[in-house]
Amino acid sequence: SAYRLCIMRKLPSVLARTLTSGTSASPGFPDMSEVRSKLRDIVGASTNWRDHVQAMQERKALHTLLAKQQEDLPPRRMKDSYLEVILPLGSQPEIREKYLNVHNSVRFGRILEDLDSLGVLICYTHTKQEMQQRSPLSIVTALVDKINLCQKIIHPDCDIKFTGNVSWVGKTSMEVKMHMLQLHDGDYSPVLDATFVMVARDPENKRSAFVNPLIPESPEEEEIFKQGELNKLKRIEFSTASLLKMAPTAEERNIVHDIFLNTLDTRQEGEGTVSFQSRKLPPNSVWMEDAKLKGLQICHPEERNIFNRIFGGFLMRKAFELGWATACSYGGSRPFIVSVDDIMFQKPVEVGSLLLLSGQVCYTEKKYIQIRVHSEVYNANTREHHTTNIFHFTFISENEVPQVVPKTYG
């Protein structure tokens, strides 16, 4: 089963071997609230919304601390950025409510928020300058490359441990690998693996900024680093393969043509010719245009990140929840998340924006449902719409689901 993928296998992080099983949250590990307050300290973020403009003005002075070239920065090792963080759902029941869903398991949207915060802190740990409490870098999430789950249920009353480190570094970007484990019978067992890509910008979040190079120390680390390089090349290739820039391959054309032929109505009377205009839905299928859900979010200051834009984790949580609802209403039973792919953060979302989310079933196979959530902001003053994110979620339903069928070429 898809869920047994990583239960039995070794954790892919070279540093995961430092994990030891324990029976409760170790007092030495920070928890998620400490992660967020640490991030505020590193950036000097205001805790009052009314002071946010002044806080950003103060950050401007940090420009002088930026490196002119990457070579000026001391190289770091993978273990330098390694962090372990506890989410004490078992040992501190008072935080449980925030993470609980109606099925008495953990809300995955909350986990996305935690991974996003942890990923940023790991990058700040990698780029930390001795003697400087405040970082001149604005580190933001550029992409969620992949999150794979190997447990169907995340229990709401057992401690969770997150671990992670920087696994690859370019000139201004960093790949972060994170793992989530949950305590059962005195042992931590794997729940998910995640790969995020973060970018470093100047103190005002306007231009790219250099980050410390990464030096692999063992053959295993070399392998991880090489994989990060391959991931980067794959992303570049993928971004140029858009249908708006490139024609479909021969194989893709055949697939599209087969789907199209499958929807033609061959029972027409008259001259015995089949009209391209007359389309019918194959049995046990749903037109793609009928498999959508929409949502609207007003972006309040409460949801801001340390740079006074809307927190990427919040956007992911909202998109995931709409994606889950789309999969639930389409399949008619409870869906479970299997993986998250290719979340591109194209534009930051400003506080005060109207966020429009639209969920679409775009592919189905047996019990699997693939959902694409498109997110855009609407500026009421200029009346303009801008795409900010596109999310891809794969769910597995309790029962087999109808096949989704596209009607148009798009």
Phi, psi and omega in degrees: 000153181303331185281345182272358184318304188246012178293313188269338186278165179291152174295133185290341181290133179299335184267353184294339181294344178284351180292139174238148179282146179218168183263346176206176181300125179287135184297338183285344185271140174290159173252183188295326180292326177292324178302313184290323181286329175297318180298318179297321179295318183297324184265339184077035183286149179280150175266345176255131181301323184293341180265003191294327181293317179296319180299320179292324177298318181296329180293332181306324183296342182283354180308324185295342182274353182289145177284142178283330176211159185297328182298340180283349185262140180292136178293153180236164178253164180299322184288344179294331183257003184294129178229148170236132182228140181256138169249099193278061182296329181278315187274344177230082185302337184294339179268356187295321186307318182297333185260359189271137170251177188291341180270013181058039168230183187276138177291119182293330178301324178292324179295321177301319178297317182294319179298321181297314179296316182296318180302318180293316181296322178300318180292322176294328178292321179295323187260008185302133175259129178301149177074349181251116178284323181264139180266137176283351184272142167257110182258122183231155180284125178263326190199138165260108187287314183194140167228121178247130179257144177235010173230134180288319185245134171254119188285139185276355185236022176234140180301146178244141176239130173255138173229155178183164177200164174289130185248345179200147179224134171260214178280318184231003182234157181223138172262136181240131174253130180231152179227147177237133181231153178232142184282121175223128177049044175081359180235147174270121177247147186297141176243315180205159171240140181225143174235118179245153172242126180246148176240148179259135180232172180289175185303332180265005179062039182250322183231161177295153177224150183285149177236160181300136176293161181245132180245113176291144185249352182214166177304323180296316179292324176303317182296316180297317180296317180298321179297321177299320178295317179297319178302319181296314181297321179298320180295320179297315180298316182297321183291336180269353184270018180298144179298337180285342181249335188225141177289154176297155177286170180301318181296317180295321179298319180295320179298312181300318182295318179298317179299317181299310181301326181294341183256003179281142180271107184271000184266019183290146178271182176101229188280007178077012179264150178263128179271138177294339183281332186273108185243147176227155180275126176299160181301150179051047181225165178225135174297140182303323182294344179263009183241058183230153169220147180236156179214158178227139180228131171270128186271098183274159178305331180305331186265014184281155176266190183291347178255014178062028166251174179287133184299127181302325179296324178295317178299318179295319180297315181296318180294319179298316183294323176292319178300317179297315180296323179295316180293323181293314183287332180285313186275343178074012175209174186292123177267150176243138181286135179251313178204159178236132183226149165045058171271112180263127174264096187276324182216142176291154179255124183279149174298136181098351180290158167263120183258119180255124181245136175226123183263137184221127170288122182243350176198144177222151175203115184054248181265357185272140177231125176259127181242137174247127177247123180258132182238130178222155176254145177245124177264111186295332181285316182265349183060031180255148175250138176226131174291132178250324183211154166230128185246146174233123180236137174247125180244156169242132183264162180290330180238164176296143186249157176298157179279137178268135186234125177287146179257326182252166178300317179305000000 
